[in-house]
């Protein structure tokens, strides 16, 4: 589902850019709302599938049972990433790359700090749990980048 959603930020950016050039700002807001709804659905379903079918995935691919913690750690990342892509596409549509660029920095810093920090803290509980902490870093990074862009959007 995330693969299907990969081109949506570019499409959002293009549609927003076209409407903004014609000063049709209400259309820009409608595109934003519709995109949010679609991406919330795609990201939410993807996250839900990861959570619900984590053990089935592990069994199907013959992964170690400890992979469960990593799947759970990353399970909300699809939702946050999908919503994040709407904001990035929106700002890019207005030819403003600063929010996208800064949000990528925020995302990567959060990912590394939390991922490495949790790995270090959880290592005494086993490699699987520590790997889950590292995977959660991706979720956290997407979450704080999303919060950052939500604040910027709200302050427009």
C-alpha atoms as an extended CHARMM CRD file, in Angstrom:
* protein
*
       156  EXT
         1         1  UNK       CA              0.0000000000        0.0000000000        0.0000000000  PROA      1               0.0000000000
         2         2  UNK       CA              2.8750000000        2.3400000000        0.7180000000  PROA      2               0.0000000000
         3         3  UNK       CA              4.2440000000        1.6380000000       -2.7460000000  PROA      3               0.0000000000
         4         4  UNK       CA              0.9560000000        2.8040000000       -4.2110000000  PROA      4               0.0000000000
         5         5  UNK       CA              1.1530000000        5.9590000000       -2.1000000000  PROA      5               0.0000000000
         6         6  UNK       CA              4.7000000000        6.8540000000       -3.1550000000  PROA      6               0.0000000000
         7         7  UNK       CA              3.6820000000        9.1250000000       -6.0360000000  PROA      7               0.0000000000
         8         8  UNK       CA              1.0040000000       10.9750000000       -4.1390000000  PROA      8               0.0000000000
         9         9  UNK       CA              3.2430000000       13.7470000000       -2.6760000000  PROA      9               0.0000000000
        10        10  UNK       CA              4.4190000000       14.6640000000       -6.1750000000  PROA      10              0.0000000000
        11        11  UNK       CA              0.8170000000       14.7080000000       -7.3910000000  PROA      11              0.0000000000
        12        12  UNK       CA             -0.2180000000       16.8640000000       -4.4250000000  PROA      12              0.0000000000
        13        13  UNK       CA              2.6260000000       19.2690000000       -5.1250000000  PROA      13              0.0000000000
        14        14  UNK       CA              1.6750000000       19.5510000000       -8.7960000000  PROA      14              0.0000000000
        15        15  UNK       CA             -2.0170000000       20.1120000000       -8.0920000000  PROA      15              0.0000000000
        16        16  UNK       CA             -1.3030000000       22.6790000000       -5.3670000000  PROA      16              0.0000000000
        17        17  UNK       CA              1.1790000000       24.4880000000       -7.5970000000  PROA      17              0.0000000000
        18        18  UNK       CA             -1.3250000000       24.7330000000      -10.4490000000  PROA      18              0.0000000000
        19        19  UNK       CA             -4.0710000000       26.1020000000       -8.1910000000  PROA      19              0.0000000000
        20        20  UNK       CA             -1.7350000000       28.4880000000       -6.3690000000  PROA      20              0.0000000000
        21        21  UNK       CA             -0.5570000000       29.9390000000       -9.6860000000  PROA      21              0.0000000000
        22        22  UNK       CA             -4.1980000000       30.7990000000      -10.4120000000  PROA      22              0.0000000000
        23        23  UNK       CA             -4.7470000000       32.1360000000       -6.8570000000  PROA      23              0.0000000000
        24        24  UNK       CA             -7.3010000000       29.3910000000       -6.1680000000  PROA      24              0.0000000000
        25        25  UNK       CA             -6.3550000000       28.9540000000       -2.5280000000  PROA      25              0.0000000000
        26        26  UNK       CA             -9.6270000000       27.3380000000       -1.4810000000  PROA      26              0.0000000000
        27        27  UNK       CA             -8.9280000000       24.6190000000       -4.0480000000  PROA      27              0.0000000000
        28        28  UNK       CA             -5.4900000000       24.1730000000       -2.4300000000  PROA      28              0.0000000000
        29        29  UNK       CA             -7.1570000000       23.5810000000        0.9310000000  PROA      29              0.0000000000
        30        30  UNK       CA             -9.5830000000       21.0900000000       -0.6260000000  PROA      30              0.0000000000
        31        31  UNK       CA             -6.7010000000       19.1950000000       -2.2000000000  PROA      31              0.0000000000
        32        32  UNK       CA             -4.9420000000       19.1750000000        1.1620000000  PROA      32              0.0000000000
        33        33  UNK       CA             -8.0160000000       17.8050000000        2.9780000000  PROA      33              0.0000000000
        34        34  UNK       CA             -8.7380000000       15.1380000000        0.3630000000  PROA      34              0.0000000000
        35        35  UNK       CA             -5.0880000000       14.0860000000        0.3170000000  PROA      35              0.0000000000
        36        36  UNK       CA             -5.0230000000       13.8610000000        4.0930000000  PROA      36              0.0000000000
        37        37  UNK       CA             -8.0520000000       11.6000000000        4.0630000000  PROA      37              0.0000000000
        38        38  UNK       CA             -6.6160000000        9.2950000000        1.3970000000  PROA      38              0.0000000000
        39        39  UNK       CA             -3.1870000000        9.1080000000        3.0050000000  PROA      39              0.0000000000
        40        40  UNK       CA             -4.6490000000        8.5950000000        6.4780000000  PROA      40              0.0000000000
        41        41  UNK       CA             -6.5560000000        5.6250000000        5.0830000000  PROA      41              0.0000000000
        42        42  UNK       CA             -3.5250000000        4.1560000000        3.2690000000  PROA      42              0.0000000000
        43        43  UNK       CA             -1.1560000000        4.7290000000        6.1910000000  PROA      43              0.0000000000
        44        44  UNK       CA             -3.6780000000        3.5930000000        8.7890000000  PROA      44              0.0000000000
        45        45  UNK       CA             -4.4540000000        0.3670000000        6.9350000000  PROA      45              0.0000000000
        46        46  UNK       CA             -0.7480000000       -0.3100000000        6.4270000000  PROA      46              0.0000000000
        47        47  UNK       CA             -0.0020000000        0.2450000000       10.1020000000  PROA      47              0.0000000000
        48        48  UNK       CA             -2.9700000000       -1.8160000000       11.1830000000  PROA      48              0.0000000000
        49        49  UNK       CA             -1.9270000000       -4.6920000000        8.9260000000  PROA      49              0.0000000000
        50        50  UNK       CA              1.5770000000       -4.6460000000       10.3920000000  PROA      50              0.0000000000
        51        51  UNK       CA              0.2470000000       -4.7420000000       13.9420000000  PROA      51              0.0000000000
        52        52  UNK       CA             -2.4390000000       -7.3690000000       13.3720000000  PROA      52              0.0000000000
        53        53  UNK       CA             -0.4340000000       -9.6710000000       11.1160000000  PROA      53              0.0000000000
        54        54  UNK       CA              3.0360000000       -9.2750000000       12.6670000000  PROA      54              0.0000000000
        55        55  UNK       CA              3.2280000000      -12.8850000000       13.8380000000  PROA      55              0.0000000000
        56        56  UNK       CA              1.8740000000      -14.2030000000       10.5390000000  PROA      56              0.0000000000
        57        57  UNK       CA              4.5430000000      -12.2500000000        8.6390000000  PROA      57              0.0000000000
        58        58  UNK       CA              7.2260000000      -13.7010000000       10.8720000000  PROA      58              0.0000000000
        59        59  UNK       CA              5.9640000000      -17.2360000000       10.3150000000  PROA      59              0.0000000000
        60        60  UNK       CA              5.4860000000      -16.7830000000        6.5680000000  PROA      60              0.0000000000
        61        61  UNK       CA              9.0140000000      -15.4760000000        6.0090000000  PROA      61              0.0000000000
        62        62  UNK       CA             10.5300000000      -17.8470000000        8.6070000000  PROA      62              0.0000000000
        63        63  UNK       CA             12.0250000000      -14.9560000000       10.5390000000  PROA      63              0.0000000000
        64        64  UNK       CA             13.2120000000      -15.1750000000       14.1150000000  PROA      64              0.0000000000
        65        65  UNK       CA             10.4300000000      -14.7680000000       16.6760000000  PROA      65              0.0000000000
        66        66  UNK       CA             12.3430000000      -11.7600000000       18.0250000000  PROA      66              0.0000000000
        67        67  UNK       CA             11.5430000000       -9.8620000000       14.8020000000  PROA      67              0.0000000000
        68        68  UNK       CA              8.1420000000       -9.2520000000       16.3830000000  PROA      68              0.0000000000
        69        69  UNK       CA              9.5450000000       -6.3460000000       18.4150000000  PROA      69              0.0000000000
        70        70  UNK       CA             10.9760000000       -4.6960000000       15.2980000000  PROA      70              0.0000000000
        71        71  UNK       CA              7.6900000000       -5.0170000000       13.4260000000  PROA      71              0.0000000000
        72        72  UNK       CA              5.8310000000       -3.4730000000       16.3430000000  PROA      72              0.0000000000
        73        73  UNK       CA              8.4720000000       -0.7560000000       16.6520000000  PROA      73              0.0000000000
        74        74  UNK       CA              8.0270000000        0.2930000000       13.0510000000  PROA      74              0.0000000000
        75        75  UNK       CA              4.2930000000       -0.3890000000       12.7920000000  PROA      75              0.0000000000
        76        76  UNK       CA              3.1070000000        3.2180000000       13.1320000000  PROA      76              0.0000000000
        77        77  UNK       CA              5.7490000000        4.5910000000       10.7610000000  PROA      77              0.0000000000
        78        78  UNK       CA              3.5930000000        4.0210000000        7.6440000000  PROA      78              0.0000000000
        79        79  UNK       CA              0.7750000000        6.1290000000        9.1000000000  PROA      79              0.0000000000
        80        80  UNK       CA              3.0470000000        8.9820000000       10.1220000000  PROA      80              0.0000000000
        81        81  UNK       CA              5.0240000000        8.8310000000        6.8750000000  PROA      81              0.0000000000
        82        82  UNK       CA              1.8820000000        8.9860000000        4.7520000000  PROA      82              0.0000000000
        83        83  UNK       CA              0.5840000000       12.0330000000        6.6200000000  PROA      83              0.0000000000
        84        84  UNK       CA              4.0290000000       13.6050000000        6.4830000000  PROA      84              0.0000000000
        85        85  UNK       CA              4.0930000000       13.2250000000        2.7130000000  PROA      85              0.0000000000
        86        86  UNK       CA              0.8930000000       15.2910000000        2.3900000000  PROA      86              0.0000000000
        87        87  UNK       CA              2.4610000000       18.2030000000        4.2520000000  PROA      87              0.0000000000
        88        88  UNK       CA              5.6710000000       17.9540000000        2.2450000000  PROA      88              0.0000000000
        89        89  UNK       CA              3.7280000000       17.9010000000       -1.0120000000  PROA      89              0.0000000000
        90        90  UNK       CA              1.6220000000       20.8360000000        0.1410000000  PROA      90              0.0000000000
        91        91  UNK       CA              4.5920000000       23.0460000000        0.9910000000  PROA      91              0.0000000000
        92        92  UNK       CA              6.4460000000       22.0090000000       -2.1650000000  PROA      92              0.0000000000
        93        93  UNK       CA              3.3820000000       22.9880000000       -4.1910000000  PROA      93              0.0000000000
        94        94  UNK       CA              3.8540000000       26.5320000000       -2.9480000000  PROA      94              0.0000000000
        95        95  UNK       CA              7.5050000000       26.3730000000       -4.0370000000  PROA      95              0.0000000000
        96        96  UNK       CA              8.6240000000       26.3660000000       -0.3960000000  PROA      96              0.0000000000
        97        97  UNK       CA             11.2150000000       23.6520000000        0.1180000000  PROA      97              0.0000000000
        98        98  UNK       CA             12.3620000000       24.8790000000        3.5360000000  PROA      98              0.0000000000
        99        99  UNK       CA              9.6950000000       23.0590000000        5.5780000000  PROA      99              0.0000000000
       100       100  UNK       CA             10.3530000000       19.7820000000        3.7450000000  PROA      100             0.0000000000
       101       101  UNK       CA             14.1050000000       20.1060000000        4.1240000000  PROA      101             0.0000000000
       102       102  UNK       CA             13.9860000000       21.0140000000        7.8010000000  PROA      102             0.0000000000
       103       103  UNK       CA             11.4420000000       18.2600000000        8.4910000000  PROA      103             0.0000000000
       104       104  UNK       CA             13.7980000000       15.7330000000        6.8990000000  PROA      104             0.0000000000
       105       105  UNK       CA             16.5840000000       16.9060000000        9.2090000000  PROA      105             0.0000000000
       106       106  UNK       CA             14.2640000000       16.7070000000       12.2190000000  PROA      106             0.0000000000
       107       107  UNK       CA             13.1600000000       13.2260000000       11.1370000000  PROA      107             0.0000000000
       108       108  UNK       CA             16.6930000000       11.9010000000       10.7290000000  PROA      108             0.0000000000
       109       109  UNK       CA             17.9600000000       13.3980000000       13.9770000000  PROA      109             0.0000000000
       110       110  UNK       CA             14.9750000000       11.9700000000       15.8690000000  PROA      110             0.0000000000
       111       111  UNK       CA             15.4230000000        8.6090000000       14.1760000000  PROA      111             0.0000000000
       112       112  UNK       CA             19.0980000000        8.3450000000       15.0640000000  PROA      112             0.0000000000
       113       113  UNK       CA             18.8960000000        9.7380000000       18.6100000000  PROA      113             0.0000000000
       114       114  UNK       CA             15.8770000000        7.6600000000       19.6380000000  PROA      114             0.0000000000
       115       115  UNK       CA             16.8750000000        4.5570000000       17.6630000000  PROA      115             0.0000000000
       116       116  UNK       CA             20.4110000000        4.4430000000       19.0130000000  PROA      116             0.0000000000
       117       117  UNK       CA             19.3050000000        5.5320000000       22.4950000000  PROA      117             0.0000000000
       118       118  UNK       CA             16.6380000000        2.8360000000       22.7720000000  PROA      118             0.0000000000
       119       119  UNK       CA             18.9820000000        0.2350000000       21.3460000000  PROA      119             0.0000000000
       120       120  UNK       CA             21.5330000000        1.0600000000       24.0330000000  PROA      120             0.0000000000
       121       121  UNK       CA             18.9320000000        1.0990000000       26.8210000000  PROA      121             0.0000000000
       122       122  UNK       CA             17.1620000000       -2.0850000000       25.7020000000  PROA      122             0.0000000000
       123       123  UNK       CA             20.2310000000       -4.1910000000       24.8960000000  PROA      123             0.0000000000
       124       124  UNK       CA             20.2440000000       -5.8160000000       28.3500000000  PROA      124             0.0000000000
       125       125  UNK       CA             16.7950000000       -7.2670000000       27.5080000000  PROA      125             0.0000000000
       126       126  UNK       CA             18.0410000000       -9.0600000000       24.3960000000  PROA      126             0.0000000000
       127       127  UNK       CA             18.9250000000       -8.4060000000       20.7880000000  PROA      127             0.0000000000
       128       128  UNK       CA             15.3030000000       -8.6870000000       19.6030000000  PROA      128             0.0000000000
       129       129  UNK       CA             14.0490000000       -6.0680000000       22.0420000000  PROA      129             0.0000000000
       130       130  UNK       CA             16.9940000000       -3.7730000000       21.2400000000  PROA      130             0.0000000000
       131       131  UNK       CA             16.2760000000       -4.1530000000       17.5120000000  PROA      131             0.0000000000
       132       132  UNK       CA             12.6700000000       -3.1980000000       18.2530000000  PROA      132             0.0000000000
       133       133  UNK       CA             13.9570000000       -0.0450000000       19.9380000000  PROA      133             0.0000000000
       134       134  UNK       CA             16.0960000000        0.7340000000       16.8980000000  PROA      134             0.0000000000
       135       135  UNK       CA             13.0920000000        0.2130000000       14.6070000000  PROA      135             0.0000000000
       136       136  UNK       CA             11.0030000000        2.4980000000       16.8040000000  PROA      136             0.0000000000
       137       137  UNK       CA             13.5010000000        5.2480000000       15.9610000000  PROA      137             0.0000000000
       138       138  UNK       CA             12.0160000000        5.3730000000       12.4430000000  PROA      138             0.0000000000
       139       139  UNK       CA              8.5360000000        5.7590000000       13.8720000000  PROA      139             0.0000000000
       140       140  UNK       CA              9.6350000000        8.4750000000       16.2640000000  PROA      140             0.0000000000
       141       141  UNK       CA             11.5140000000       10.3680000000       13.5480000000  PROA      141             0.0000000000
       142       142  UNK       CA              8.4480000000       10.3990000000       11.2910000000  PROA      142             0.0000000000
       143       143  UNK       CA              6.2550000000       11.4300000000       14.2180000000  PROA      143             0.0000000000
       144       144  UNK       CA              8.3040000000       14.4600000000       15.2610000000  PROA      144             0.0000000000
       145       145  UNK       CA              8.7370000000       15.5610000000       11.6400000000  PROA      145             0.0000000000
       146       146  UNK       CA              4.9500000000       15.3030000000       11.2610000000  PROA      146             0.0000000000
       147       147  UNK       CA              4.4000000000       17.3980000000       14.3890000000  PROA      147             0.0000000000
       148       148  UNK       CA              6.8850000000       19.9760000000       13.0880000000  PROA      148             0.0000000000
       149       149  UNK       CA              5.0620000000       20.3110000000        9.7520000000  PROA      149             0.0000000000
       150       150  UNK       CA              1.6390000000       20.3660000000       11.4380000000  PROA      150             0.0000000000
       151       151  UNK       CA              2.7700000000       23.3350000000       13.5200000000  PROA      151             0.0000000000
       152       152  UNK       CA              4.1040000000       25.1330000000       10.4500000000  PROA      152             0.0000000000
       153       153  UNK       CA              0.8670000000       24.4920000000        8.5520000000  PROA      153             0.0000000000
       154       154  UNK       CA             -1.2510000000       25.7010000000       11.4470000000  PROA      154             0.0000000000
       155       155  UNK       CA              0.7560000000       28.9370000000       11.6110000000  PROA      155             0.0000000000
       156       156  UNK       CA              0.1570000000       29.7780000000        7.9230000000  PROA      156             0.0000000000
